[in-house]
Amino acid sequence: MQGSVQGVGFRWAASAEAERLGVAGSVRNRFDGTVEAEIEGTADAVAAMGAWLEHGPPSARVERVDADDLEPRGDRGFRIA
């Protein structure tokens, strides 16, 4: 995610939303000021998490989300990296 996404509680809010939706994966800050998330779960849950990531928590300002389909890694749970 690009925009005002670091220092606004984005990762913690994403973790709470992932828990609510029952998806696995991780979210982390990158050195370039963006946030990267990897999400695994049912198609509907991943789509719902993707929709949430497009706006994030109220304190964030998401300008752009780039998404790629990757092979699932079999993650269990959701972690802040």
mmCIF file of the N, C-alpha and C atoms, coordinates in Angstrom:
data_MODEL
# 
_entry.id   MODEL 
# 
loop_
_atom_site.group_PDB 
_atom_site.id 
_atom_site.type_symbol 
_atom_site.label_atom_id 
_atom_site.label_alt_id 
_atom_site.label_comp_id 
_atom_site.label_asym_id 
_atom_site.label_entity_id 
_atom_site.label_seq_id 
_atom_site.pdbx_PDB_ins_code 
_atom_site.Cartn_x 
_atom_site.Cartn_y 
_atom_site.Cartn_z 
_atom_site.occupancy 
_atom_site.B_iso_or_equiv 
_atom_site.pdbx_formal_charge 
_atom_site.auth_seq_id 
_atom_site.auth_comp_id 
_atom_site.auth_asym_id 
_atom_site.auth_atom_id 
_atom_site.pdbx_PDB_model_num 
ATOM 1   N N  . MET A 1 1  ? 0.837   -1.153  0.000  1.00 0.00 ? 1  MET A N  1 
ATOM 2   C CA . MET A 1 1  ? 0.000   0.000   0.000  1.00 0.00 ? 1  MET A CA 1 
ATOM 3   C C  . MET A 1 1  ? 0.894   1.231   0.000  1.00 0.00 ? 1  MET A C  1 
ATOM 4   N N  . GLN A 1 2  ? 0.507   2.206   -0.751 1.00 0.00 ? 2  GLN A N  1 
ATOM 5   C CA . GLN A 1 2  ? 1.237   3.460   -0.781 1.00 0.00 ? 2  GLN A CA 1 
ATOM 6   C C  . GLN A 1 2  ? 0.323   4.564   -0.294 1.00 0.00 ? 2  GLN A C  1 
ATOM 7   N N  . GLY A 1 3  ? 0.925   5.586   0.266  1.00 0.00 ? 3  GLY A N  1 
ATOM 8   C CA . GLY A 1 3  ? 0.190   6.721   0.801  1.00 0.00 ? 3  GLY A CA 1 
ATOM 9   C C  . GLY A 1 3  ? 0.663   6.995   2.214  1.00 0.00 ? 3  GLY A C  1 
ATOM 10  N N  . SER A 1 4  ? -0.200  7.527   3.032  1.00 0.00 ? 4  SER A N  1 
ATOM 11  C CA . SER A 1 4  ? 0.122   7.748   4.440  1.00 0.00 ? 4  SER A CA 1 
ATOM 12  C C  . SER A 1 4  ? -0.281  6.494   5.199  1.00 0.00 ? 4  SER A C  1 
ATOM 13  N N  . VAL A 1 5  ? 0.619   5.499   5.181  1.00 0.00 ? 5  VAL A N  1 
ATOM 14  C CA . VAL A 1 5  ? 0.296   4.188   5.721  1.00 0.00 ? 5  VAL A CA 1 
ATOM 15  C C  . VAL A 1 5  ? 1.237   3.720   6.827  1.00 0.00 ? 5  VAL A C  1 
ATOM 16  N N  . GLN A 1 6  ? 2.296   4.457   7.101  1.00 0.00 ? 6  GLN A N  1 
ATOM 17  C CA . GLN A 1 6  ? 3.181   4.112   8.202  1.00 0.00 ? 6  GLN A CA 1 
ATOM 18  C C  . GLN A 1 6  ? 3.002   5.126   9.323  1.00 0.00 ? 6  GLN A C  1 
ATOM 19  N N  . GLY A 1 7  ? 3.091   4.642   10.563 1.00 0.00 ? 7  GLY A N  1 
ATOM 20  C CA . GLY A 1 7  ? 2.957   5.526   11.714 1.00 0.00 ? 7  GLY A CA 1 
ATOM 21  C C  . GLY A 1 7  ? 1.515   5.895   12.021 1.00 0.00 ? 7  GLY A C  1 
ATOM 22  N N  . VAL A 1 8  ? 0.568   5.148   11.460 1.00 0.00 ? 8  VAL A N  1 
ATOM 23  C CA . VAL A 1 8  ? -0.851  5.458   11.662 1.00 0.00 ? 8  VAL A CA 1 
ATOM 24  C C  . VAL A 1 8  ? -1.625  4.254   12.200 1.00 0.00 ? 8  VAL A C  1 
ATOM 25  N N  . GLY A 1 9  ? -0.909  3.222   12.668 1.00 0.00 ? 9  GLY A N  1 
ATOM 26  C CA . GLY A 1 9  ? -1.556  2.032   13.201 1.00 0.00 ? 9  GLY A CA 1 
ATOM 27  C C  . GLY A 1 9  ? -2.063  1.073   12.132 1.00 0.00 ? 9  GLY A C  1 
ATOM 28  N N  . PHE A 1 10 ? -1.567  1.221   10.918 1.00 0.00 ? 10 PHE A N  1 
ATOM 29  C CA . PHE A 1 10 ? -2.056  0.405   9.805  1.00 0.00 ? 10 PHE A CA 1 
ATOM 30  C C  . PHE A 1 10 ? -1.848  -1.084  10.063 1.00 0.00 ? 10 PHE A C  1 
ATOM 31  N N  . ARG A 1 11 ? -0.647  -1.480  10.492 1.00 0.00 ? 11 ARG A N  1 
ATOM 32  C CA . ARG A 1 11 ? -0.355  -2.904  10.671 1.00 0.00 ? 11 ARG A CA 1 
ATOM 33  C C  . ARG A 1 11 ? -1.222  -3.525  11.762 1.00 0.00 ? 11 ARG A C  1 
ATOM 34  N N  . TRP A 1 12 ? -1.423  -2.804  12.853 1.00 0.00 ? 12 TRP A N  1 
ATOM 35  C CA . TRP A 1 12 ? -2.237  -3.339  13.953 1.00 0.00 ? 12 TRP A CA 1 
ATOM 36  C C  . TRP A 1 12 ? -3.702  -3.439  13.542 1.00 0.00 ? 12 TRP A C  1 
ATOM 37  N N  . ALA A 1 13 ? -4.185  -2.454  12.821 1.00 0.00 ? 13 ALA A N  1 
ATOM 38  C CA . ALA A 1 13 ? -5.563  -2.497  12.339 1.00 0.00 ? 13 ALA A CA 1 
ATOM 39  C C  . ALA A 1 13 ? -5.727  -3.624  11.314 1.00 0.00 ? 13 ALA A C  1 
ATOM 40  N N  . ALA A 1 14 ? -4.733  -3.818  10.449 1.00 0.00 ? 14 ALA A N  1 
ATOM 41  C CA . ALA A 1 14 ? -4.786  -4.898  9.467  1.00 0.00 ? 14 ALA A CA 1 
ATOM 42  C C  . ALA A 1 14 ? -4.805  -6.254  10.164 1.00 0.00 ? 14 ALA A C  1 
ATOM 43  N N  . SER A 1 15 ? -4.024  -6.389  11.218 1.00 0.00 ? 15 SER A N  1 
ATOM 44  C CA . SER A 1 15 ? -4.003  -7.637  11.978 1.00 0.00 ? 15 SER A CA 1 
ATOM 45  C C  . SER A 1 15 ? -5.368  -7.926  12.600 1.00 0.00 ? 15 SER A C  1 
ATOM 46  N N  . ALA A 1 16 ? -5.997  -6.907  13.159 1.00 0.00 ? 16 ALA A N  1 
ATOM 47  C CA . ALA A 1 16 ? -7.329  -7.077  13.756 1.00 0.00 ? 16 ALA A CA 1 
ATOM 48  C C  . ALA A 1 16 ? -8.353  -7.456  12.683 1.00 0.00 ? 16 ALA A C  1 
ATOM 49  N N  . GLU A 1 17 ? -8.271  -6.838  11.509 1.00 0.00 ? 17 GLU A N  1 
ATOM 50  C CA . GLU A 1 17 ? -9.209  -7.153  10.426 1.00 0.00 ? 17 GLU A CA 1 
ATOM 51  C C  . GLU A 1 17 ? -8.962  -8.565  9.906  1.00 0.00 ? 17 GLU A C  1 
ATOM 52  N N  . ALA A 1 18 ? -7.706  -8.962  9.795  1.00 0.00 ? 18 ALA A N  1 
ATOM 53  C CA . ALA A 1 18 ? -7.378  -10.323 9.355  1.00 0.00 ? 18 ALA A CA 1 
ATOM 54  C C  . ALA A 1 18 ? -7.949  -11.348 10.337 1.00 0.00 ? 18 ALA A C  1 
ATOM 55  N N  . GLU A 1 19 ? -7.819  -11.069 11.609 1.00 0.00 ? 19 GLU A N  1 
ATOM 56  C CA . GLU A 1 19 ? -8.388  -11.959 12.638 1.00 0.00 ? 19 GLU A CA 1 
ATOM 57  C C  . GLU A 1 19 ? -9.903  -12.051 12.473 1.00 0.00 ? 19 GLU A C  1 
ATOM 58  N N  . ARG A 1 20 ? -10.551 -10.918 12.275 1.00 0.00 ? 20 ARG A N  1 
ATOM 59  C CA . ARG A 1 20 ? -12.005 -10.888 12.117 1.00 0.00 ? 20 ARG A CA 1 
ATOM 60  C C  . ARG A 1 20 ? -12.446 -11.696 10.896 1.00 0.00 ? 20 ARG A C  1 
ATOM 61  N N  . LEU A 1 21 ? -11.678 -11.596 9.801  1.00 0.00 ? 21 LEU A N  1 
ATOM 62  C CA . LEU A 1 21 ? -12.036 -12.276 8.561  1.00 0.00 ? 21 LEU A CA 1 
ATOM 63  C C  . LEU A 1 21 ? -11.545 -13.723 8.500  1.00 0.00 ? 21 LEU A C  1 
ATOM 64  N N  . GLY A 1 22 ? -10.644 -14.099 9.409  1.00 0.00 ? 22 GLY A N  1 
ATOM 65  C CA . GLY A 1 22 ? -10.125 -15.462 9.428  1.00 0.00 ? 22 GLY A CA 1 
ATOM 66  C C  . GLY A 1 22 ? -9.098  -15.748 8.351  1.00 0.00 ? 22 GLY A C  1 
ATOM 67  N N  . VAL A 1 23 ? -8.348  -14.726 7.943  1.00 0.00 ? 23 VAL A N  1 
ATOM 68  C CA . VAL A 1 23 ? -7.286  -14.949 6.965  1.00 0.00 ? 23 VAL A CA 1 
ATOM 69  C C  . VAL A 1 23 ? -5.943  -15.076 7.667  1.00 0.00 ? 23 VAL A C  1 
ATOM 70  N N  . ALA A 1 24 ? -5.005  -15.704 6.994  1.00 0.00 ? 24 ALA A N  1 
ATOM 71  C CA . ALA A 1 24 ? -3.645  -15.863 7.504  1.00 0.00 ? 24 ALA A CA 1 
ATOM 72  C C  . ALA A 1 24 ? -2.716  -14.974 6.689  1.00 0.00 ? 24 ALA A C  1 
ATOM 73  N N  . GLY A 1 25 ? -1.483  -14.824 7.181  1.00 0.00 ? 25 GLY A N  1 
ATOM 74  C CA . GLY A 1 25 ? -0.483  -14.073 6.436  1.00 0.00 ? 25 GLY A CA 1 
ATOM 75  C C  . GLY A 1 25 ? 0.291   -13.127 7.321  1.00 0.00 ? 25 GLY A C  1 
ATOM 76  N N  . SER A 1 26 ? 0.714   -12.014 6.729  1.00 0.00 ? 26 SER A N  1 
ATOM 77  C CA . SER A 1 26 ? 1.533   -11.053 7.463  1.00 0.00 ? 26 SER A CA 1 
ATOM 78  C C  . SER A 1 26 ? 1.397   -9.668  6.851  1.00 0.00 ? 26 SER A C  1 
ATOM 79  N N  . VAL A 1 27 ? 1.846   -8.693  7.625  1.00 0.00 ? 27 VAL A N  1 
ATOM 80  C CA . VAL A 1 27 ? 1.890   -7.310  7.165  1.00 0.00 ? 27 VAL A CA 1 
ATOM 81  C C  . VAL A 1 27 ? 3.163   -6.695  7.725  1.00 0.00 ? 27 VAL A C  1 
ATOM 82  N N  . ARG A 1 28 ? 3.834   -5.888  6.917  1.00 0.00 ? 28 ARG A N  1 
ATOM 83  C CA . ARG A 1 28 ? 5.085   -5.271  7.383  1.00 0.00 ? 28 ARG A CA 1 
ATOM 84  C C  . ARG A 1 28 ? 5.299   -3.923  6.723  1.00 0.00 ? 28 ARG A C  1 
ATOM 85  N N  . ASN A 1 29 ? 6.027   -3.060  7.437  1.00 0.00 ? 29 ASN A N  1 
ATOM 86  C CA . ASN A 1 29 ? 6.478   -1.791  6.875  1.00 0.00 ? 29 ASN A CA 1 
ATOM 87  C C  . ASN A 1 29 ? 7.692   -2.066  6.006  1.00 0.00 ? 29 ASN A C  1 
ATOM 88  N N  . ARG A 1 30 ? 7.794   -1.344  4.906  1.00 0.00 ? 30 ARG A N  1 
ATOM 89  C CA . ARG A 1 30 ? 8.970   -1.428  4.045  1.00 0.00 ? 30 ARG A CA 1 
ATOM 90  C C  . ARG A 1 30 ? 9.777   -0.144  4.184  1.00 0.00 ? 30 ARG A C  1 
ATOM 91  N N  . PHE A 1 31 ? 11.046  -0.218  3.872  1.00 0.00 ? 31 PHE A N  1 
ATOM 92  C CA . PHE A 1 31 ? 11.939  0.938   4.024  1.00 0.00 ? 31 PHE A CA 1 
ATOM 93  C C  . PHE A 1 31 ? 11.538  2.107   3.134  1.00 0.00 ? 31 PHE A C  1 
ATOM 94  N N  . ASP A 1 32 ? 10.821  1.846   2.037  1.00 0.00 ? 32 ASP A N  1 
ATOM 95  C CA . ASP A 1 32 ? 10.446  2.921   1.119  1.00 0.00 ? 32 ASP A CA 1 
ATOM 96  C C  . ASP A 1 32 ? 9.174   3.662   1.556  1.00 0.00 ? 32 ASP A C  1 
ATOM 97  N N  . GLY A 1 33 ? 8.642   3.347   2.743  1.00 0.00 ? 33 GLY A N  1 
ATOM 98  C CA . GLY A 1 33 ? 7.472   4.041   3.263  1.00 0.00 ? 33 GLY A CA 1 
ATOM 99  C C  . GLY A 1 33 ? 6.149   3.373   2.938  1.00 0.00 ? 33 GLY A C  1 
ATOM 100 N N  . THR A 1 34 ? 6.199   2.252   2.228  1.00 0.00 ? 34 THR A N  1 
ATOM 101 C CA . THR A 1 34 ? 4.979   1.524   1.902  1.00 0.00 ? 34 THR A CA 1 
ATOM 102 C C  . THR A 1 34 ? 4.738   0.429   2.936  1.00 0.00 ? 34 THR A C  1 
ATOM 103 N N  . VAL A 1 35 ? 3.587   -0.209  2.838  1.00 0.00 ? 35 VAL A N  1 
ATOM 104 C CA . VAL A 1 35 ? 3.252   -1.366  3.666  1.00 0.00 ? 35 VAL A CA 1 
ATOM 105 C C  . VAL A 1 35 ? 2.994   -2.538  2.732  1.00 0.00 ? 35 VAL A C  1 
ATOM 106 N N  . GLU A 1 36 ? 3.521   -3.703  3.091  1.00 0.00 ? 36 GLU A N  1 
ATOM 107 C CA . GLU A 1 36 ? 3.343   -4.912  2.291  1.00 0.00 ? 36 GLU A CA 1 
ATOM 108 C C  . GLU A 1 36 ? 2.555   -5.923  3.106  1.00 0.00 ? 36 GLU A C  1 
ATOM 109 N N  . ALA A 1 37 ? 1.570   -6.549  2.483  1.00 0.00 ? 37 ALA A N  1 
ATOM 110 C CA . ALA A 1 37 ? 0.772   -7.572  3.149  1.00 0.00 ? 37 ALA A CA 1 
ATOM 111 C C  . ALA A 1 37 ? 0.719   -8.816  2.276  1.00 0.00 ? 37 ALA A C  1 
ATOM 112 N N  . GLU A 1 38 ? 0.757   -9.976  2.922  1.00 0.00 ? 38 GLU A N  1 
ATOM 113 C CA . GLU A 1 38 ? 0.526   -11.254 2.259  1.00 0.00 ? 38 GLU A CA 1 
ATOM 114 C C  . GLU A 1 38 ? -0.669  -11.879 2.947  1.00 0.00 ? 38 GLU A C  1 
ATOM 115 N N  . ILE A 1 39 ? -1.665  -12.273 2.160  1.00 0.00 ? 39 ILE A N  1 
ATOM 116 C CA . ILE A 1 39 ? -2.933  -12.750 2.694  1.00 0.00 ? 39 ILE A CA 1 
ATOM 117 C C  . ILE A 1 39 ? -3.252  -14.115 2.101  1.00 0.00 ? 39 ILE A C  1 
ATOM 118 N N  . GLU A 1 40 ? -3.671  -15.063 2.944  1.00 0.00 ? 40 GLU A N  1 
ATOM 119 C CA . GLU A 1 40 ? -4.120  -16.379 2.514  1.00 0.00 ? 40 GLU A CA 1 
ATOM 120 C C  . GLU A 1 40 ? -5.453  -16.687 3.175  1.00 0.00 ? 40 GLU A C  1 
ATOM 121 N N  . GLY A 1 41 ? -6.302  -17.377 2.456  1.00 0.00 ? 41 GLY A N  1 
ATOM 122 C CA . GLY A 1 41 ? -7.586  -17.797 3.005  1.00 0.00 ? 41 GLY A CA 1 
ATOM 123 C C  . GLY A 1 41 ? -8.537  -18.148 1.881  1.00 0.00 ? 41 GLY A C  1 
ATOM 124 N N  . THR A 1 42 ? -9.798  -18.241 2.211  1.00 0.00 ? 42 THR A N  1 
ATOM 125 C CA . THR A 1 42 ? -10.800 -18.506 1.183  1.00 0.00 ? 42 THR A CA 1 
ATOM 126 C C  . THR A 1 42 ? -10.851 -17.318 0.231  1.00 0.00 ? 42 THR A C  1 
ATOM 127 N N  . ALA A 1 43 ? -11.346 -17.556 -0.965 1.00 0.00 ? 43 ALA A N  1 
ATOM 128 C CA . ALA A 1 43 ? -11.423 -16.482 -1.967 1.00 0.00 ? 43 ALA A CA 1 
ATOM 129 C C  . ALA A 1 43 ? -12.234 -15.301 -1.449 1.00 0.00 ? 43 ALA A C  1 
ATOM 130 N N  . ASP A 1 44 ? -13.360 -15.573 -0.797 1.00 0.00 ? 44 ASP A N  1 
ATOM 131 C CA . ASP A 1 44 ? -14.197 -14.484 -0.280 1.00 0.00 ? 44 ASP A CA 1 
ATOM 132 C C  . ASP A 1 44 ? -13.497 -13.703 0.809  1.00 0.00 ? 44 ASP A C  1 
ATOM 133 N N  . ALA A 1 45 ? -12.811 -14.401 1.724  1.00 0.00 ? 45 ALA A N  1 
ATOM 134 C CA . ALA A 1 45 ? -12.122 -13.722 2.823  1.00 0.00 ? 45 ALA A CA 1 
ATOM 135 C C  . ALA A 1 45 ? -10.948 -12.894 2.306  1.00 0.00 ? 45 ALA A C  1 
ATOM 136 N N  . VAL A 1 46 ? -10.208 -13.436 1.340  1.00 0.00 ? 46 VAL A N  1 
ATOM 137 C CA . VAL A 1 46 ? -9.081  -12.686 0.765  1.00 0.00 ? 46 VAL A CA 1 
ATOM 138 C C  . VAL A 1 46 ? -9.601  -11.451 0.035  1.00 0.00 ? 46 VAL A C  1 
ATOM 139 N N  . ALA A 1 47 ? -10.705 -11.593 -0.688 1.00 0.00 ? 47 ALA A N  1 
ATOM 140 C CA . ALA A 1 47 ? -11.294 -10.439 -1.381 1.00 0.00 ? 47 ALA A CA 1 
ATOM 141 C C  . ALA A 1 47 ? -11.745 -9.380  -0.382 1.00 0.00 ? 47 ALA A C  1 
ATOM 142 N N  . ALA A 1 48 ? -12.341 -9.804  0.722  1.00 0.00 ? 48 ALA A N  1 
ATOM 143 C CA . ALA A 1 48 ? -12.783 -8.854  1.748  1.00 0.00 ? 48 ALA A CA 1 
ATOM 144 C C  . ALA A 1 48 ? -11.593 -8.143  2.383  1.00 0.00 ? 48 ALA A C  1 
ATOM 145 N N  . MET A 1 49 ? -10.515 -8.874  2.629  1.00 0.00 ? 49 MET A N  1 
ATOM 146 C CA . MET A 1 49 ? -9.314  -8.253  3.193  1.00 0.00 ? 49 MET A CA 1 
ATOM 147 C C  . MET A 1 49 ? -8.708  -7.288  2.183  1.00 0.00 ? 49 MET A C  1 
ATOM 148 N N  . GLY A 1 50 ? -8.702  -7.661  0.915  1.00 0.00 ? 50 GLY A N  1 
ATOM 149 C CA . GLY A 1 50 ? -8.205  -6.770  -0.134 1.00 0.00 ? 50 GLY A CA 1 
ATOM 150 C C  . GLY A 1 50 ? -8.994  -5.482  -0.189 1.00 0.00 ? 50 GLY A C  1 
ATOM 151 N N  . ALA A 1 51 ? -10.303 -5.588  -0.060 1.00 0.00 ? 51 ALA A N  1 
ATOM 152 C CA . ALA A 1 51 ? -11.149 -4.390  -0.062 1.00 0.00 ? 51 ALA A CA 1 
ATOM 153 C C  . ALA A 1 51 ? -10.834 -3.511  1.139  1.00 0.00 ? 51 ALA A C  1 
ATOM 154 N N  . TRP A 1 52 ? -10.604 -4.125  2.295  1.00 0.00 ? 52 TRP A N  1 
ATOM 155 C CA . TRP A 1 52 ? -10.262 -3.341  3.496  1.00 0.00 ? 52 TRP A CA 1 
ATOM 156 C C  . TRP A 1 52 ? -8.917  -2.635  3.296  1.00 0.00 ? 52 TRP A C  1 
ATOM 157 N N  . LEU A 1 53 ? -7.940  -3.341  2.717  1.00 0.00 ? 53 LEU A N  1 
ATOM 158 C CA . LEU A 1 53 ? -6.609  -2.761  2.516  1.00 0.00 ? 53 LEU A CA 1 
ATOM 159 C C  . LEU A 1 53 ? -6.644  -1.545  1.594  1.00 0.00 ? 53 LEU A C  1 
ATOM 160 N N  . GLU A 1 54 ? -7.658  -1.441  0.754  1.00 0.00 ? 54 GLU A N  1 
ATOM 161 C CA . GLU A 1 54 ? -7.758  -0.298  -0.152 1.00 0.00 ? 54 GLU A CA 1 
ATOM 162 C C  . GLU A 1 54 ? -8.025  1.013   0.570  1.00 0.00 ? 54 GLU A C  1 
ATOM 163 N N  . HIS A 1 55 ? -8.508  0.943   1.801  1.00 0.00 ? 55 HIS A N  1 
ATOM 164 C CA . HIS A 1 55 ? -8.722  2.185   2.569  1.00 0.00 ? 55 HIS A CA 1 
ATOM 165 C C  . HIS A 1 55 ? -8.027  2.138   3.929  1.00 0.00 ? 55 HIS A C  1 
ATOM 166 N N  . GLY A 1 56 ? -7.822  0.962   4.498  1.00 0.00 ? 56 GLY A N  1 
ATOM 167 C CA . GLY A 1 56 ? -7.134  0.824   5.768  1.00 0.00 ? 56 GLY A CA 1 
ATOM 168 C C  . GLY A 1 56 ? -7.909  1.439   6.921  1.00 0.00 ? 56 GLY A C  1 
ATOM 169 N N  . PRO A 1 57 ? -7.223  1.705   8.029  1.00 0.00 ? 57 PRO A N  1 
ATOM 170 C CA . PRO A 1 57 ? -7.890  2.296   9.189  1.00 0.00 ? 57 PRO A CA 1 
ATOM 171 C C  . PRO A 1 57 ? -8.188  3.775   8.933  1.00 0.00 ? 57 PRO A C  1 
ATOM 172 N N  . PRO A 1 58 ? -9.046  4.376   9.756  1.00 0.00 ? 58 PRO A N  1 
ATOM 173 C CA . PRO A 1 58 ? -9.413  5.785   9.544  1.00 0.00 ? 58 PRO A CA 1 
ATOM 174 C C  . PRO A 1 58 ? -8.221  6.751   9.521  1.00 0.00 ? 58 PRO A C  1 
ATOM 175 N N  . SER A 1 59 ? -7.145  6.414   10.231 1.00 0.00 ? 59 SER A N  1 
ATOM 176 C CA . SER A 1 59 ? -5.988  7.310   10.300 1.00 0.00 ? 59 SER A CA 1 
ATOM 177 C C  . SER A 1 59 ? -5.097  7.240   9.063  1.00 0.00 ? 59 SER A C  1 
ATOM 178 N N  . ALA A 1 60 ? -5.310  6.257   8.192  1.00 0.00 ? 60 ALA A N  1 
ATOM 179 C CA . ALA A 1 60 ? -4.473  6.079   7.004  1.00 0.00 ? 60 ALA A CA 1 
ATOM 180 C C  . ALA A 1 60 ? -5.066  6.797   5.795  1.00 0.00 ? 60 ALA A C  1 
ATOM 181 N N  . ARG A 1 61 ? -4.205  7.038   4.826  1.00 0.00 ? 61 ARG A N  1 
ATOM 182 C CA . ARG A 1 61 ? -4.636  7.561   3.529  1.00 0.00 ? 61 ARG A CA 1 
ATOM 183 C C  . ARG A 1 61 ? -3.954  6.699   2.469  1.00 0.00 ? 61 ARG A C  1 
ATOM 184 N N  . VAL A 1 62 ? -4.681  5.699   1.994  1.00 0.00 ? 62 VAL A N  1 
ATOM 185 C CA . VAL A 1 62 ? -4.141  4.773   0.997  1.00 0.00 ? 62 VAL A CA 1 
ATOM 186 C C  . VAL A 1 62 ? -4.329  5.389   -0.377 1.00 0.00 ? 62 VAL A C  1 
ATOM 187 N N  . GLU A 1 63 ? -3.218  5.544   -1.096 1.00 0.00 ? 63 GLU A N  1 
ATOM 188 C CA . GLU A 1 63 ? -3.268  6.121   -2.435 1.00 0.00 ? 63 GLU A CA 1 
ATOM 189 C C  . GLU A 1 63 ? -3.256  5.054   -3.520 1.00 0.00 ? 63 GLU A C  1 
ATOM 190 N N  . ARG A 1 64 ? -2.620  3.918   -3.230 1.00 0.00 ? 64 ARG A N  1 
ATOM 191 C CA . ARG A 1 64 ? -2.508  2.884   -4.260 1.00 0.00 ? 64 ARG A CA 1 
ATOM 192 C C  . ARG A 1 64 ? -2.250  1.532   -3.609 1.00 0.00 ? 64 ARG A C  1 
ATOM 193 N N  . VAL A 1 65 ? -2.873  0.507   -4.170 1.00 0.00 ? 65 VAL A N  1 
ATOM 194 C CA . VAL A 1 65 ? -2.631  -0.873  -3.757 1.00 0.00 ? 65 VAL A CA 1 
ATOM 195 C C  . VAL A 1 65 ? -2.247  -1.659  -4.998 1.00 0.00 ? 65 VAL A C  1 
ATOM 196 N N  . ASP A 1 66 ? -1.116  -2.311  -4.949 1.00 0.00 ? 66 ASP A N  1 
ATOM 197 C CA . ASP A 1 66 ? -0.686  -3.216  -6.015 1.00 0.00 ? 66 ASP A CA 1 
ATOM 198 C C  . ASP A 1 66 ? -0.877  -4.633  -5.494 1.00 0.00 ? 66 ASP A C  1 
ATOM 199 N N  . ALA A 1 67 ? -1.500  -5.499  -6.275 1.00 0.00 ? 67 ALA A N  1 
ATOM 200 C CA . ALA A 1 67 ? -1.765  -6.865  -5.826 1.00 0.00 ? 67 ALA A CA 1 
ATOM 201 C C  . ALA A 1 67 ? -1.235  -7.875  -6.835 1.00 0.00 ? 67 ALA A C  1 
ATOM 202 N N  . ASP A 1 68 ? -0.690  -8.950  -6.317 1.00 0.00 ? 68 ASP A N  1 
ATOM 203 C CA . ASP A 1 68 ? -0.205  -10.070 -7.125 1.00 0.00 ? 68 ASP A CA 1 
ATOM 204 C C  . ASP A 1 68 ? -0.778  -11.351 -6.552 1.00 0.00 ? 68 ASP A C  1 
ATOM 205 N N  . ASP A 1 69 ? -1.089  -12.306 -7.413 1.00 0.00 ? 69 ASP A N  1 
ATOM 206 C CA . ASP A 1 69 ? -1.479  -13.637 -6.966 1.00 0.00 ? 69 ASP A CA 1 
ATOM 207 C C  . ASP A 1 69 ? -0.217  -14.464 -6.792 1.00 0.00 ? 69 ASP A C  1 
ATOM 208 N N  . LEU A 1 70 ? -0.053  -15.047 -5.608 1.00 0.00 ? 70 LEU A N  1 
ATOM 209 C CA . LEU A 1 70 ? 1.106   -15.885 -5.310 1.00 0.00 ? 70 LEU A CA 1 
ATOM 210 C C  . LEU A 1 70 ? 0.626   -17.260 -4.886 1.00 0.00 ? 70 LEU A C  1 
ATOM 211 N N  . GLU A 1 71 ? 1.522   -18.231 -4.945 1.00 0.00 ? 71 GLU A N  1 
ATOM 212 C CA . GLU A 1 71 ? 1.207   -19.560 -4.427 1.00 0.00 ? 71 GLU A CA 1 
ATOM 213 C C  . GLU A 1 71 ? 1.063   -19.476 -2.912 1.00 0.00 ? 71 GLU A C  1 
ATOM 214 N N  . PRO A 1 72 ? 0.007   -20.052 -2.359 1.00 0.00 ? 72 PRO A N  1 
ATOM 215 C CA . PRO A 1 72 ? -0.134  -20.059 -0.891 1.00 0.00 ? 72 PRO A CA 1 
ATOM 216 C C  . PRO A 1 72 ? 1.049   -20.765 -0.241 1.00 0.00 ? 72 PRO A C  1 
ATOM 217 N N  . ARG A 1 73 ? 1.476   -20.230 0.909  1.00 0.00 ? 73 ARG A N  1 
ATOM 218 C CA . ARG A 1 73 ? 2.593   -20.824 1.650  1.00 0.00 ? 73 ARG A CA 1 
ATOM 219 C C  . ARG A 1 73 ? 2.115   -21.708 2.785  1.00 0.00 ? 73 ARG A C  1 
ATOM 220 N N  . GLY A 1 74 ? 0.824   -21.705 3.034  1.00 0.00 ? 74 GLY A N  1 
ATOM 221 C CA . GLY A 1 74 ? 0.309   -22.510 4.132  1.00 0.00 ? 74 GLY A CA 1 
ATOM 222 C C  . GLY A 1 74 ? 0.443   -21.821 5.476  1.00 0.00 ? 74 GLY A C  1 
ATOM 223 N N  . ASP A 1 75 ? 0.470   -20.487 5.463  1.00 0.00 ? 75 ASP A N  1 
ATOM 224 C CA . ASP A 1 75 ? 0.569   -19.742 6.721  1.00 0.00 ? 75 ASP A CA 1 
ATOM 225 C C  . ASP A 1 75 ? -0.598  -20.072 7.627  1.00 0.00 ? 75 ASP A C  1 
ATOM 226 N N  . ARG A 1 76 ? -0.349  -20.016 8.916  1.00 0.00 ? 76 ARG A N  1 
ATOM 227 C CA . ARG A 1 76 ? -1.380  -20.163 9.926  1.00 0.00 ? 76 ARG A CA 1 
ATOM 228 C C  . ARG A 1 76 ? -1.299  -18.930 10.810 1.00 0.00 ? 76 ARG A C  1 
ATOM 229 N N  . GLY A 1 77 ? -2.425  -18.301 11.020 1.00 0.00 ? 77 GLY A N  1 
ATOM 230 C CA . GLY A 1 77 ? -2.441  -17.086 11.826 1.00 0.00 ? 77 GLY A CA 1 
ATOM 231 C C  . GLY A 1 77 ? -1.976  -15.894 11.007 1.00 0.00 ? 77 GLY A C  1 
ATOM 232 N N  . PHE A 1 78 ? -1.971  -14.753 11.644 1.00 0.00 ? 78 PHE A N  1 
ATOM 233 C CA . PHE A 1 78 ? -1.578  -13.511 10.988 1.00 0.00 ? 78 PHE A CA 1 
ATOM 234 C C  . PHE A 1 78 ? -0.565  -12.820 11.878 1.00 0.00 ? 78 PHE A C  1 
ATOM 235 N N  . ARG A 1 79 ? 0.519   -12.349 11.296 1.00 0.00 ? 79 ARG A N  1 
ATOM 236 C CA . ARG A 1 79 ? 1.572   -11.740 12.115 1.00 0.00 ? 79 ARG A CA 1 
ATOM 237 C C  . ARG A 1 79 ? 1.963   -10.375 11.570 1.00 0.00 ? 79 ARG A C  1 
ATOM 238 N N  . ILE A 1 80 ? 2.410   -9.543  12.474 1.00 0.00 ? 80 ILE A N  1 
ATOM 239 C CA . ILE A 1 80 ? 2.992   -8.255  12.123 1.00 0.00 ? 80 ILE A CA 1 
ATOM 240 C C  . ILE A 1 80 ? 4.494   -8.471  12.071 1.00 0.00 ? 80 ILE A C  1 
ATOM 241 N N  . ALA A 1 81 ? 5.079   -8.274  10.917 1.00 0.00 ? 81 ALA A N  1 
ATOM 242 C CA . ALA A 1 81 ? 6.508   -8.524  10.735 1.00 0.00 ? 81 ALA A CA 1 
ATOM 243 C C  . ALA A 1 81 ? 7.300   -7.240  10.814 1.00 0.00 ? 81 ALA A C  1 
# 
